[in-house]
Amino acid sequence: MDAGYHTPGEVILGQSVNHGEKVITIDDLLVSDVFMSNYEDAKRHYEVRAEYTVQMGDVLAQTYDQHLFAIALKAVEAGTSGAVTEQGAAQREALGATPTISTIIDGIYNAAKYFDGANIPQMDRYVFVTPTVYWDLIKDGSFLDRDFGGEGSKAAGNIFRVAGMEIVPTNNMALNHGVATLPGSQGGSGTTDYTVDASAYSFLAMQKQALGSVHLMDLASESDYQIERQGTLMVTRMACGHGVLRPECLYGGEGTA
């Protein structure tokens, strides 16, 4: 939508606004389950049900994160463009076969410059990095502005932000998604939505508007005692789907030529 001037007395009719539609498909039910035998439970002499519930929820949370990274990095690999004319494309920067920490730092600043040039909102920008890159950044010290705002500390082992973007270490980004992670299923058949080899990525810069998720069934846990099996079946389940909404809010740095 463009701004324009109107003379006094001129009728303002209103402008047309470009629209786009993104269909997000709900994945098949995602389930984590465990069976607790009465006999084995009696032999343990300590409580495990609460911890099992926590662990099952964590498994689904990790899978949720992996699927989000997969669709984001698949868009980066493909240079996916948006459904609306004014939207740009997801960006991939080749960092070289063996990127140095200096090269990665330059790539993160390039991501910030690209976001600014594409009018991406300043708020809710994040840079996801591998744990190895995160600790290398701390050792390097380039982002530790201790004397100018207290952004990070080697003693505390943390970095808060760089170029206005919060830095988040994660093990769920640089993976061969769909092979080393759950490939996903829709309508009873396998889907390639989460299939992308992102194992060489050093960082992914993203703004909140990049991705969208729809939830049919939120995370919940259930249990059922089965007398014929002499034990309790515990299940944690979730039904959701993910998609890319604004691809220009994605900028990835891959360690290949």
C-alpha positions as a printed Julia matrix, in Angstrom:
257×3 Matrix{Float64}:
   0.0     0.0    0.0
   1.37    3.45  -0.96
   0.83    6.77   0.81
  -0.45    9.74  -1.18
  -1.53   13.37  -0.79
  -5.11   14.54  -1.2
  -6.25   18.08  -1.87
  -8.89   19.64   0.42
 -12.36   18.49  -0.56
 -11.1    15.55  -2.58
 -12.98   12.33  -1.99
 -10.86    9.61  -0.34
 -11.98    6.29  -1.77
  -9.45    3.96  -0.16
  -6.7     1.92  -1.75
  -6.61   -1.73  -2.63
  -4.34   -3.92  -0.5
  -2.39   -6.85  -1.87
  -3.36  -10.13  -0.26
  -1.86  -13.58  -0.3
  -2.97  -16.91   1.08
  -0.83  -19.57   2.72
  -2.38  -22.97   3.32
  -0.82  -24.79   6.27
  -1.59  -28.49   6.43
  -2.04  -30.19   9.79
   0.41  -33.05  10.26
  -0.74  -36.43  11.49
  -0.99  -36.93  15.22
   2.43  -36.69  16.87
   2.69  -39.16  19.75
   5.22  -40.09  22.42
   4.26  -43.14  24.47
   5.58  -45.43  27.2
   4.18  -48.5   28.97
   4.75  -48.89  32.71
   4.57  -52.46  34.01
   3.22  -52.84  37.55
   5.88  -55.43  38.25
   8.8   -53.31  37.03
   7.41  -50.26  38.79
   7.2   -52.16  42.1
  10.83  -53.27  41.83
  12.09  -49.71  41.31
  11.02  -48.31  44.7
  11.08  -44.76  43.36
   8.64  -42.56  41.4
   9.16  -42.26  37.65
   5.77  -41.32  36.22
   6.22  -37.58  36.65
   9.65  -37.69  35.01
   8.34  -39.86  32.17
   5.64  -37.27  31.5
   8.25  -34.49  31.41
  10.47  -36.48  29.05
   7.62  -37.3   26.66
   6.64  -33.64  26.52
  10.25  -32.68  25.87
  10.49  -35.15  22.97
   7.49  -33.53  21.28
   8.87  -30.04  21.97
  12.19  -30.95  20.35
  10.37  -32.41  17.34
   8.28  -29.22  17.09
  11.47  -27.12  17.0
  13.13  -29.42  14.44
  10.15  -29.16  12.1
  10.19  -25.36  12.32
  13.9   -25.24  11.53
  13.38  -27.7    8.68
  10.74  -25.64   6.87
  12.71  -22.43   7.48
  15.99  -23.82   6.14
  14.25  -25.53   3.23
  12.95  -22.09   2.21
  16.46  -20.66   2.61
  17.94  -23.43   0.44
  15.34  -22.89  -2.27
  15.34  -19.08  -2.1
  11.57  -19.21  -1.65
   9.65  -16.03  -2.49
   6.5   -14.77  -0.81
   2.93  -15.03  -2.05
   2.49  -11.23  -2.05
   4.22   -9.04  -4.66
   6.03   -6.83  -2.15
   7.51   -9.78  -0.28
  11.12  -10.75  -0.9
  12.86  -14.11  -0.88
  14.6   -16.13   1.81
  18.35  -15.61   1.63
  21.25  -18.08   1.79
  24.84  -16.93   2.27
  27.65  -19.34   1.4
  30.28  -19.07   4.14
  32.86  -21.34   2.51
  33.78  -24.96   3.14
  35.37  -24.25   6.54
  33.98  -20.93   7.78
  35.98  -19.11  10.43
  34.33  -17.35  13.34
  35.13  -14.06  11.62
  33.26  -15.21   8.5
  30.25  -16.23  10.61
  30.24  -12.86  12.39
  30.3   -11.07   9.02
  27.4   -13.25   7.88
  25.31  -12.34  10.93
  25.87   -8.63  10.27
  24.96   -9.2    6.61
  21.68  -10.74   7.8
  20.93   -7.65   9.89
  21.68   -5.4    6.89
  19.41   -7.48   4.67
  16.56   -7.31   7.19
  16.9    -3.55   7.45
  16.91   -3.2    3.65
  13.78   -5.36   3.39
  11.92   -3.32   6.06
  11.76   -6.27   8.42
  10.6    -5.13  11.89
  13.41   -4.57  14.39
  11.55   -6.37  17.14
  11.58  -10.16  17.53
  14.73  -10.8   15.5
  16.75  -13.86  16.47
  19.96  -15.57  15.4
  20.05  -19.32  15.96
  23.5   -20.9   16.06
  24.97  -24.3   16.89
  26.4   -24.71  20.41
  29.9   -24.89  18.88
  29.45  -21.54  17.14
  27.9   -20.04  20.29
  30.91  -20.88  22.45
  33.33  -19.82  19.72
  31.57  -16.44  19.65
  32.0   -16.12  23.4
  35.7   -17.0   23.17
  36.15  -14.57  20.29
  34.6   -11.77  22.35
  33.43   -9.64  19.41
  29.85   -9.56  20.7
  30.72   -9.03  24.38
  30.07   -5.3   24.74
  30.79   -5.34  28.46
  31.73   -1.66  28.62
  28.87   -0.52  26.39
  25.59   -1.93  27.68
  26.62   -5.21  29.29
  25.66   -7.43  26.34
  27.23  -10.71  27.4
  30.01  -12.05  29.6
  32.75  -14.66  29.29
  32.48  -15.32  33.0
  28.74  -16.03  32.78
  29.12  -17.77  29.41
  26.4   -15.88  27.59
  25.77  -13.48  24.72
  22.5   -11.6   24.72
  22.27  -10.01  21.29
  24.13   -8.67  18.29
  22.95   -6.05  15.8
  19.63   -5.98  17.66
  19.11   -9.74  17.31
  18.98  -12.16  20.23
  21.43  -15.07  19.93
  20.02  -18.53  20.71
  22.1   -21.74  20.73
  20.29  -24.87  19.58
  20.96  -28.48  18.63
  17.83  -28.61  16.46
  19.0   -26.47  13.53
  22.11  -27.94  11.86
  20.72  -31.42  11.13
  19.88  -33.54   8.13
  16.16  -33.02   8.64
  13.93  -35.85   7.55
  16.8   -38.32   7.93
  18.25  -37.58  11.37
  14.88  -36.19  12.54
  11.24  -37.26  12.3
  10.29  -36.92   8.59
   6.65  -36.1    9.22
   3.38  -37.49   7.88
   0.19  -35.96   6.5
  -3.02  -37.83   5.7
  -1.37  -41.15   6.47
   1.45  -40.63   3.98
   4.98  -39.35   4.36
   5.66  -35.69   3.54
   8.8   -33.97   2.26
   7.92  -30.68   3.98
  10.6   -31.32   6.61
  13.22  -32.9    4.34
  16.35  -30.76   3.93
  20.0   -31.33   4.71
  20.87  -28.38   6.94
  23.84  -30.03   8.67
  26.3   -27.46   7.28
  24.47  -24.36   8.52
  26.3   -22.2   11.05
  23.47  -19.76  11.75
  19.9   -18.87  10.87
  18.68  -15.32  11.33
  14.91  -15.06  11.6
  12.2   -12.58  12.46
   8.99  -13.69  14.17
   6.8   -13.11  11.09
   8.75  -15.67   9.03
   6.82  -18.76  10.12
   3.29  -19.71  11.07
   1.96  -22.68  13.03
  -1.59  -23.97  13.37
  -2.66  -26.21  16.24
  -5.49  -28.67  15.95
  -4.72  -30.38  19.27
  -2.42  -28.77  21.82
   0.13  -30.7   23.86
  -1.62  -33.02  26.33
  -0.83  -36.17  28.32
  -3.11  -39.1   29.06
  -2.77  -42.43  30.85
  -4.83  -45.61  30.85
  -4.52  -48.64  33.12
  -4.67  -51.86  31.07
  -5.63  -54.79  33.26
  -4.84  -57.37  30.6
  -1.26  -56.07  30.39
  -0.93  -55.35  34.11
   0.37  -51.87  33.62
  -0.33  -48.29  32.54
  -0.02  -46.88  29.03
   1.1   -43.23  29.11
   0.71  -41.07  26.0
   1.63  -37.46  25.19
   0.24  -36.16  21.91
  -0.03  -33.06  19.74
  -1.46  -32.21  16.3
  -0.14  -29.16  14.48
   1.28  -27.93  11.18
   3.83  -25.33  10.07
   4.45  -23.09   7.07
   6.51  -20.12   5.82
   4.59  -16.81   5.84
   7.25  -14.17   5.11
  10.31  -15.78   3.52
  12.25  -12.51   3.45
  12.4   -12.79   7.24
  14.82  -15.73   6.84
  18.58  -15.5    6.29
  20.82  -18.55   6.65
  24.6   -18.92   6.68
  25.76  -22.27   5.28
  29.32  -23.5    5.59
  29.7   -24.63   2.0
  30.93  -22.94  -1.13
